[in-house]
Amino acid sequence: MKALLSQVQFVTPGIRRAAREKPHRSSPPTVLSLERSTADTAFRSTTVTVSWSTRGVDYVQLRYPCVEKLSVSELGGADSPWPPGVDMKCGAVVGQNFPPNGSAKLMLSNFNPSSVNFVLSIEPFSDGVGYPEQSKTITISVGPHP
């Protein structure tokens, strides 16, 4: 056992720096699909799973504009970079990268007196460079929290 363990080597993880220029490639990284499940409103909030597929992408980022009194929590899952129940940040701030093909289960809590729209965009990245022109967007109507 000691002989085996003496041969084990560990590599120090590196951080990929963002590139300043987009690399030359024949076709840009592309979001092929962005879909959502039917909303589940059984627990006083709206729960929905969004899934995506891409081509030529290293990772994607999920973004949504801030909506007053709308809380968005990521409920975890196989593709989630967060532990269950973590609030996602709105606006231009991105909390984490997601895999190029995957899904995320979201809990949407609307504390407004009427329905609001949750607009989610997915942006593909390759070699540390974002391709906003290749983004896809979906809109989900969220009813008021009872």
C-alpha positions in Angstrom: 0.0 0.0 0.0 2.8 2.4 0.9 4.5 1.7 -2.5 1.2 2.6 -4.3 0.7 5.8 -2.2 4.3 6.9 -2.8 3.5 7.1 -6.5 0.4 9.3 -6.1 0.9 12.9 -7.3 -1.3 15.9 -6.9 -1.6 18.7 -9.4 -2.2 22.3 -8.1 -5.4 23.6 -9.6 -5.1 26.7 -11.8 -7.4 29.5 -12.5 -8.2 30.3 -16.1 -7.9 34.0 -16.7 -10.4 35.8 -18.9 -9.1 36.3 -22.4 -9.0 39.8 -23.8 -9.8 38.9 -27.3 -12.2 36.4 -28.7 -10.3 33.4 -30.2 -10.6 32.8 -34.0 -12.9 29.9 -34.6 -15.1 28.8 -37.5 -18.3 29.1 -35.5 -19.0 30.8 -32.2 -20.1 29.0 -29.1 -23.8 28.5 -29.3 -26.7 27.9 -27.0 -28.8 25.3 -28.8 -31.8 25.2 -26.5 -33.1 26.8 -23.3 -36.3 25.2 -21.9 -38.3 25.2 -18.8 -40.5 22.7 -17.0 -44.1 23.3 -16.1 -44.2 25.5 -13.0 -45.1 23.8 -9.7 -46.9 26.1 -7.2 -47.6 23.5 -4.6 -45.4 25.1 -1.9 -46.5 28.7 -2.0 -43.7 29.6 -4.3 -43.2 28.7 -8.0 -40.7 25.9 -8.6 -39.4 25.4 -12.1 -36.5 23.5 -13.7 -34.7 25.2 -16.6 -32.4 23.1 -18.8 -30.1 24.0 -21.7 -27.8 22.5 -24.3 -24.9 24.1 -26.1 -22.2 23.5 -28.7 -18.5 24.7 -28.5 -19.0 26.0 -24.9 -16.8 25.6 -21.8 -19.4 26.9 -19.4 -22.5 29.1 -19.2 -23.7 31.8 -16.8 -27.4 32.4 -15.8 -28.5 36.0 -15.4 -31.7 37.8 -14.7 -32.6 41.4 -14.1 -33.6 42.5 -10.6 -37.4 42.6 -10.0 -38.5 44.3 -6.8 -39.8 41.8 -4.2 -38.9 38.7 -6.4 -36.7 36.2 -4.6 -34.9 33.5 -6.7 -33.3 30.5 -5.0 -31.4 27.7 -6.6 -32.6 24.4 -5.2 -29.6 22.3 -6.1 -29.5 19.3 -8.4 -26.9 17.3 -10.2 -25.6 20.3 -12.3 -25.8 22.9 -9.5 -22.7 24.7 -8.4 -24.5 25.8 -5.2 -25.9 24.0 -2.2 -29.7 23.9 -2.1 -31.5 27.1 -1.1 -28.9 29.6 -2.1 -30.3 32.9 -3.4 -29.1 33.8 -6.9 -28.0 37.3 -7.3 -29.8 39.5 -9.9 -28.5 42.0 -12.4 -25.0 41.8 -14.0 -23.5 40.0 -11.0 -23.0 36.3 -11.6 -22.5 34.0 -8.7 -21.3 30.9 -10.4 -20.6 29.1 -13.7 -22.8 26.2 -14.8 -21.8 23.3 -17.1 -22.3 23.6 -20.8 -25.2 21.2 -20.8 -27.3 20.9 -17.8 -30.3 22.1 -15.7 -31.1 24.1 -12.6 -34.1 23.9 -10.3 -35.3 27.3 -9.3 -37.7 28.5 -6.6 -39.3 31.8 -7.4 -41.1 33.8 -4.6 -43.0 36.8 -5.7 -44.0 39.1 -2.8 -45.7 41.7 -5.0 -49.5 42.0 -5.0 -49.7 40.9 -8.7 -47.8 38.7 -11.1 -44.3 39.6 -12.3 -42.1 38.3 -15.1 -38.9 36.5 -14.4 -36.6 36.9 -17.4 -33.7 34.4 -17.4 -30.8 34.6 -19.9 -28.1 32.1 -20.5 -24.7 33.3 -21.9 -22.1 30.9 -23.3 -18.4 31.2 -22.6 -15.4 29.7 -24.3 -11.8 30.2 -23.4 -12.9 32.7 -20.7 -14.7 34.9 -23.2 -18.4 35.6 -23.1 -20.6 35.5 -26.2 -23.6 37.6 -25.2 -24.8 37.8 -28.9 -25.3 34.0 -28.6 -27.4 34.1 -25.5 -30.9 32.8 -25.2 -33.7 34.1 -22.9 -36.9 32.7 -21.5 -39.7 34.5 -19.6 -41.7 32.9 -16.8 -44.7 34.6 -15.2 -44.6 34.3 -11.4 -47.9 34.7 -9.5 -48.0 36.5 -6.1 -47.0 34.6 -3.0 -50.2 33.7 -1.1 
